Amino acid sequence: MWTPRRRAIASDTARCTQAHLGCPCEGDEAVHAARAQHVENAQAGSEATVDCPECGEPSSPLRIVTWGHCRACRTADSRAKSPLRW
């Protein structure tokens, strides 16, 4: 009888398909719908700029809604969490 070398990848059905984009719903439809509305509103106002809550620099509303801060702050945050190894 044939046995696979690797185990099957478990799928988490409660996980949102937009979790990699920062969706905090964890399967809750009400939370997901509210966040989707915020993202749509941010995309509609993409010409405008808003201030980053961390550094105060102007940024796209979509970045503030999805990441919580501007691109520069996100880069600094990711470098603080996992710095490059030389």
C-alpha positions in Angstrom: 0.0 0.0 0.0 1.3 3.5 -0.9 1.8 6.0 1.9 2.5 9.6 1.2 5.8 11.0 2.4 4.3 14.2 3.7 1.2 14.8 5.7 -1.7 16.7 4.1 -1.8 20.4 4.7 -4.5 21.2 7.2 -6.9 24.0 6.1 -8.4 26.3 8.6 -11.9 27.0 7.5 -12.3 29.8 10.1 -9.5 31.8 8.5 -10.4 34.6 6.2 -9.2 34.6 2.6 -7.9 38.2 3.2 -6.0 37.4 6.4 -2.7 38.0 4.6 -4.0 41.5 3.9 -4.5 42.2 7.6 -8.2 41.2 8.0 -8.9 40.7 11.7 -12.2 38.9 11.3 -11.1 35.3 12.0 -14.2 34.0 10.3 -16.7 36.5 11.8 -18.9 37.8 8.9 -20.0 41.0 10.7 -16.4 42.0 11.4 -15.3 41.1 7.8 -18.2 43.1 6.3 -17.3 46.2 8.4 -13.7 46.0 7.4 -14.6 45.5 3.8 -16.7 48.7 4.0 -13.7 50.6 5.4 -11.4 49.3 2.6 -14.0 50.3 0.0 -14.3 53.8 1.4 -10.5 54.1 1.5 -10.2 52.9 -2.1 -12.9 55.4 -3.2 -10.9 58.3 -1.6 -7.5 57.2 -2.9 -6.7 60.6 -4.3 -6.8 62.2 -0.8 -4.1 61.8 1.8 -4.4 61.2 5.5 -1.8 61.6 8.2 -0.1 58.5 9.5 -1.0 57.9 13.2 2.6 57.0 14.1 4.8 59.5 12.3 2.3 62.1 11.0 3.4 62.0 7.4 0.8 62.1 4.6 -0.2 58.6 3.3 -2.8 56.8 1.3 -6.0 56.1 3.2 -5.9 52.5 2.0 -2.5 51.9 3.6 -3.7 53.3 6.9 -6.8 51.1 6.8 -5.0 47.9 5.9 -1.7 48.3 7.7 -2.5 50.8 10.4 0.3 53.2 9.4 2.2 54.5 6.3 4.7 52.5 4.2 7.8 54.0 5.9 6.5 53.0 9.3 5.6 49.5 8.0 9.1 49.1 6.7 10.6 50.2 10.0 8.3 47.9 11.9 9.1 44.9 9.7 12.9 45.6 10.0 12.5 45.8 13.8 10.7 42.4 13.9 12.9 40.5 11.5 16.2 42.3 10.8 18.4 41.3 7.9 21.1 38.8 8.8 24.5 39.4 7.3 
